[in-house]
Amino acid sequence: IDLLFLTVSLLFFTREMTKVFLDLPTNGDSMKNYLQFKIDSLTELIDLVRTDLSKADRMKVMCLITLDAHSRDIVTKLVSFEVDNVNHFEWQSQLRFEWRTTENDCFIMIVDAEFRYGFEYIGNGARLVITPLTDRIYVTATQALKLCMGCAPAGPAGT
């Protein structure tokens, strides 16, 4: 249960971005404002990791920093591409998490594929940096699984 915070963080990011897209027609700066919010939140996490934390808590904060840095990079890309629609490929090609109350379960979505999350144990170890290559393997793997082709990635993107 202690490690669900990573999943919850990703759930909130998807939910907040959906709100940003809904606000864009009336507030053209909502994406830029959210980017600044992500930067400020990341700065707060960096300040927190520098305090006197237990080893386990420091690792949790470092994992959140990795996820939040990637979220910041996503929003930065969306701002630079002037994405203004939730259905734009640049947003749809991101790994998104959604809690569906009707099914009482978490789903991951990317492009047109979606799967029940499954709450697999991912541990509290160090996280690799999430790069554009990581994003591409997410798309490739989920599309292959959607087409029932399986997926066995190898090399840097597969780790």
C-alpha positions as CSV (number, residue, x, y, z in Angstrom):
1,I,0.0,0.0,0.0
2,D,2.9,2.4,0.8
3,L,4.0,2.3,-2.8
4,L,0.7,3.3,-4.4
5,F,1.7,6.9,-4.2
6,L,3.5,6.5,-7.5
7,T,0.3,5.3,-9.2
8,V,-1.7,8.0,-7.5
9,S,0.8,10.6,-8.7
10,L,0.3,9.4,-12.3
11,L,-3.5,9.3,-11.8
12,F,-3.5,12.9,-10.6
13,F,-1.3,14.0,-13.5
14,T,-3.7,12.6,-16.1
15,R,-6.7,14.1,-14.2
16,E,-5.0,17.5,-13.9
17,M,-4.1,17.6,-17.6
18,T,-7.6,16.7,-18.6
19,K,-8.8,19.8,-16.6
20,V,-6.2,21.9,-18.3
21,F,-7.5,20.8,-21.7
22,L,-11.0,21.6,-20.6
23,D,-9.9,25.1,-19.4
24,L,-8.0,26.0,-22.5
25,P,-11.0,27.4,-24.5
26,T,-11.7,30.0,-21.7
27,N,-8.2,30.4,-20.4
28,G,-5.5,30.2,-23.1
29,D,-2.8,30.3,-20.5
30,S,-4.0,27.3,-18.5
31,M,-1.3,25.0,-20.0
32,K,1.5,27.5,-19.3
33,N,0.2,28.0,-15.8
34,Y,0.1,24.3,-15.2
35,L,3.7,24.0,-16.5
36,Q,4.8,26.6,-13.9
37,F,2.9,24.6,-11.3
38,K,4.8,21.5,-12.3
39,I,8.1,23.3,-12.1
40,D,7.3,24.7,-8.7
41,S,6.1,21.3,-7.4
42,L,9.3,19.7,-8.7
43,T,11.4,22.4,-7.0
44,E,9.6,21.7,-3.7
45,L,10.3,17.9,-4.1
46,I,14.0,18.7,-4.7
47,D,14.0,20.9,-1.6
48,L,12.3,18.1,0.4
49,V,14.9,15.4,-0.7
50,R,17.6,17.6,0.7
51,T,16.1,17.5,4.2
52,D,16.7,14.8,6.9
53,L,14.6,11.9,5.6
54,S,14.9,8.2,6.2
55,K,16.5,6.2,3.5
56,A,13.1,4.8,2.4
57,D,11.4,8.2,2.4
58,R,14.3,9.7,0.4
59,M,13.9,7.0,-2.2
60,K,10.2,7.6,-2.5
61,V,10.8,11.3,-3.0
62,M,13.5,10.6,-5.6
63,C,11.0,8.3,-7.5
64,L,8.4,11.1,-7.4
65,I,11.1,13.6,-8.7
66,T,11.7,11.2,-11.7
67,L,8.0,11.0,-12.5
68,D,7.4,14.7,-12.0
69,A,10.4,15.6,-14.1
70,H,8.9,13.5,-16.9
71,S,5.5,15.1,-16.4
72,R,7.1,18.5,-16.6
73,D,8.8,17.5,-19.8
74,I,5.5,16.3,-21.3
75,V,3.8,19.6,-20.5
76,T,6.8,21.6,-21.8
77,K,6.5,19.6,-25.1
78,L,2.7,20.2,-25.3
79,V,3.2,24.0,-24.7
80,S,5.9,24.2,-27.4
81,F,3.8,22.3,-29.9
82,E,0.8,24.5,-28.9
83,V,-1.4,21.4,-28.2
84,D,-4.9,22.6,-27.4
85,N,-7.0,19.4,-27.7
86,V,-7.1,16.3,-25.4
87,N,-7.2,14.2,-28.6
88,H,-4.0,15.5,-30.1
89,F,-1.5,12.8,-30.8
90,E,1.2,14.4,-28.7
91,W,-1.0,13.9,-25.6
92,Q,-2.6,10.6,-26.6
93,S,0.9,9.1,-27.2
94,Q,1.7,9.6,-23.5
95,L,1.1,6.8,-20.9
96,R,-1.9,8.0,-19.0
97,F,-3.5,6.6,-15.9
98,E,-7.3,6.8,-15.2
99,W,-9.4,5.5,-12.2
100,R,-12.8,4.3,-13.4
101,T,-15.3,4.3,-10.6
102,T,-17.8,2.3,-12.6
103,E,-15.3,-0.6,-12.7
104,N,-13.5,0.3,-9.4
105,D,-10.2,-0.1,-11.1
106,C,-7.2,1.7,-12.6
107,F,-6.5,1.7,-16.3
108,I,-3.5,2.7,-18.4
109,M,-4.1,4.2,-21.8
110,I,-1.8,5.2,-24.6
111,V,-2.9,6.1,-28.1
112,D,-5.9,3.7,-28.7
113,A,-4.8,0.9,-26.4
114,E,-6.0,0.5,-22.8
115,F,-5.4,-2.1,-20.1
116,R,-6.3,-2.7,-16.5
117,Y,-3.3,-1.5,-14.5
118,G,-3.1,-4.6,-12.3
119,F,-1.2,-2.8,-9.5
120,E,2.0,-4.8,-10.0
121,Y,4.6,-4.4,-7.4
122,I,7.3,-2.1,-8.8
123,G,9.3,-1.8,-5.7
124,N,10.9,1.2,-4.1
125,G,14.2,1.1,-6.0
126,A,15.8,3.9,-8.0
127,R,14.0,4.8,-11.2
128,L,15.7,5.3,-14.5
129,V,15.1,8.6,-16.2
130,I,12.1,8.5,-18.5
131,T,13.2,9.7,-21.9
132,P,11.6,10.1,-25.4
133,L,12.9,6.6,-26.1
134,T,11.1,5.3,-23.1
135,D,7.9,7.0,-24.4
136,R,8.3,5.3,-27.8
137,I,8.7,1.9,-26.2
138,Y,5.6,2.5,-24.2
139,V,3.7,3.1,-27.4
140,T,5.3,0.2,-29.2
141,A,4.7,-2.3,-26.4
142,T,1.1,-1.3,-25.7
143,Q,0.2,-1.4,-29.4
144,A,1.8,-4.8,-29.8
145,L,-0.1,-6.1,-26.7
146,K,-3.3,-4.6,-28.0
147,L,-2.9,-6.5,-31.2
148,C,-2.1,-9.7,-29.2
149,M,1.4,-9.9,-30.7
150,G,3.2,-9.9,-27.4
151,C,6.2,-7.8,-26.5
152,A,9.8,-8.6,-25.5
153,P,11.8,-5.4,-25.7
154,A,15.5,-5.6,-25.4
155,G,18.3,-3.0,-25.1
156,P,18.2,0.3,-23.3
157,A,14.5,0.9,-24.0
158,G,13.6,-2.6,-22.8
159,T,15.1,-2.2,-19.4
